[in-house]
Amino acid sequence: MRVGVIIPPTADPAGVVDTAVRAEELGFDYLACGEHVFFHGPMQNAFVTLAAAAAVTSRIRLLSALTVLPLYPAALAAKQASILDRISHGRFDLGVGVGGEFPPEFDAVGVPVRGRGRRTDEALDLLRALFAGGPVDFTGENARVAGLRLDPPPMQPGGPPIWVGGRKEAALRRTVRYGDVWFPYVVSPEQLAAGLARLRELHDELEVDRVLPRGAFFGWGAVDESSARARGMAVSVVSETYQQDFAPLADRYLVAGSPAQVVDRLGMYAEHGASDFIFAPAAADAQSLRHMVDLFADQVLPHIRSDEPIGPPADKDAS
């Protein structure tokens, strides 16, 4: 698999430069950043954070994981993605989700939670049109663009690759219509395989003139010399992040254990169709985080990382 690491939501944004440089030095394929406007605890903004990372790196790809797209005016999201793609010299991947797990942030920006899926689909229609280049005429429920061009355009032809989050049927349909990558989280290897099978069915049913999206997944977890300590850290941090007890879900959904156990666990995901994995280290503090990421890079990454090139295929809009 191609492997990335996410900037923990609790990390001080002032440290992003050091984090980005270190991730590239360790050999990760992606540096990812999630976002919310408001949440149960600290959260980053992916566009701002990854722009800082772009300035101090040259190889690693930069992924928003995930941008809560319905919270943005669609044209503004397209502009920010385009500029970030140029700042990074074509290394940006745009991950999108519908959000909704924390309704107060929707209230805070004046966007209704209800209808967020439809709002996201409309935004993706407009993003794809603007990324394609040329003047765009678009009229939707939430946006109107009258003969305007995105200038400067993205560096990558057709725009940054789009990773679509979500596990339900609507998310799978959205992925087939707009996405280059299907990107669920809290998913077992078996659920990933079932979702990829459904993607193939939808690709045929909808007769979409795009290549079949590849499968990726976002995995919270921990790696430590002690498997019990790794599991305990993962359960504690993830439970606090989402304000629910993850202990009953740990063995099914978390990627936690000794280096050898994590290699085996990720091998199961690869066997079930995952081509990309974003590791979300569940560490209790900065010292534990550094040790965990270094250990993952040293004893896990060499056994699972693919040498295949990453980025959008040259014919990503062809069938």
Secondary structure as the mmCIF struct_conf table of DSSP 4:
data_model
#
loop_
_struct_conf.conf_type_id
_struct_conf.id
_struct_conf.beg_label_comp_id
_struct_conf.beg_label_asym_id
_struct_conf.beg_label_seq_id
_struct_conf.end_label_comp_id
_struct_conf.end_label_asym_id
_struct_conf.end_label_seq_id
STRN STRN1 ARG A 2 ILE A 7
HELX_LH_PP_P HELX_LH_PP_P1 PRO A 8 PRO A 8
TURN_TY1_P TURN_TY1_P1 PRO A 9 THR A 10
BEND BEND1 ALA A 11 ALA A 11
HELX_RH_3T_P HELX_RH_3T_P1 PRO A 13 GLY A 15
HELX_RH_AL_P HELX_RH_AL_P1 VAL A 16 LEU A 26
TURN_TY1_P TURN_TY1_P2 GLY A 27 GLY A 27
BEND BEND2 ASP A 29 ASP A 29
STRN STRN2 TYR A 30 CYS A 33
BEND BEND3 VAL A 37 PHE A 38
BEND BEND4 HIS A 40 GLY A 41
HELX_RH_AL_P HELX_RH_AL_P2 ALA A 46 ALA A 55
TURN_TY1_P TURN_TY1_P3 VAL A 56 VAL A 56
BEND BEND5 SER A 58 ILE A 60
STRN STRN3 ARG A 61 VAL A 68
HELX_RH_3T_P HELX_RH_3T_P2 LEU A 69 LEU A 71
BEND BEND6 TYR A 72 TYR A 72
HELX_RH_AL_P HELX_RH_AL_P3 ALA A 74 ILE A 87
TURN_TY1_P TURN_TY1_P4 SER A 88 HIS A 89
BEND BEND7 GLY A 90 GLY A 90
STRN STRN4 PHE A 92 GLY A 97
BEND BEND8 GLU A 101 PHE A 102
HELX_RH_AL_P HELX_RH_AL_P4 PRO A 103 VAL A 109
TURN_TY1_P TURN_TY1_P5 GLY A 110 GLY A 110
BEND BEND9 VAL A 113 VAL A 113
TURN_TY1_P TURN_TY1_P6 ARG A 114 GLY A 115
HELX_RH_AL_P HELX_RH_AL_P5 ARG A 116 PHE A 131
TURN_TY1_P TURN_TY1_P7 ALA A 132 ALA A 132
BEND BEND10 GLY A 134 GLY A 134
STRN STRN5 VAL A 136 THR A 139
BEND BEND11 GLU A 141 ASN A 142
STRN STRN6 ARG A 144 LEU A 148
BEND BEND12 ASP A 151 PRO A 152
HELX_LH_PP_P HELX_LH_PP_P2 PRO A 153 PRO A 154
BEND BEND13 MET A 155 GLN A 156
TURN_TY1_P TURN_TY1_P8 PRO A 157 GLY A 158
BEND BEND14 GLY A 159 PRO A 160
STRN STRN7 ILE A 162 VAL A 164
BEND BEND15 LYS A 168 LYS A 168
HELX_RH_AL_P HELX_RH_AL_P6 GLU A 169 TYR A 178
BEND BEND16 ASP A 180 ASP A 180
STRN STRN8 VAL A 181 TRP A 182
STRN STRN9 TYR A 185 TYR A 185
BEND BEND17 VAL A 186 VAL A 186
HELX_RH_AL_P HELX_RH_AL_P7 PRO A 189 LEU A 206
TURN_TY1_P TURN_TY1_P9 GLU A 207 GLU A 207
BEND BEND18 ASP A 209 ARG A 210
HELX_LH_PP_P HELX_LH_PP_P3 VAL A 211 PRO A 213
STRN STRN10 ARG A 214 VAL A 223
BEND BEND19 GLU A 225 SER A 226
HELX_RH_AL_P HELX_RH_AL_P8 SER A 227 TYR A 242
TURN_TY1_P TURN_TY1_P10 GLN A 243 GLN A 243
BEND BEND20 GLN A 244 GLN A 244
HELX_RH_3T_P HELX_RH_3T_P3 ALA A 247 LEU A 249
HELX_RH_AL_P HELX_RH_AL_P9 ALA A 250 TYR A 253
STRN STRN11 VAL A 255 GLY A 257
BEND BEND21 SER A 258 SER A 258
HELX_RH_AL_P HELX_RH_AL_P10 PRO A 259 GLU A 271
TURN_TY1_P TURN_TY1_P11 HIS A 272 GLY A 273
STRN STRN12 ALA A 274 PRO A 281
BEND BEND22 ALA A 284 ASP A 285
HELX_RH_AL_P HELX_RH_AL_P11 ALA A 286 GLN A 299
TURN_TY1_P TURN_TY1_P12 VAL A 300 VAL A 300
HELX_RH_AL_P HELX_RH_AL_P12 LEU A 301 ILE A 304
BEND BEND23 GLU A 308 GLU A 308
BEND BEND24 GLY A 311 GLY A 311
TURN_TY1_P TURN_TY1_P13 ALA A 314 ASP A 317
#
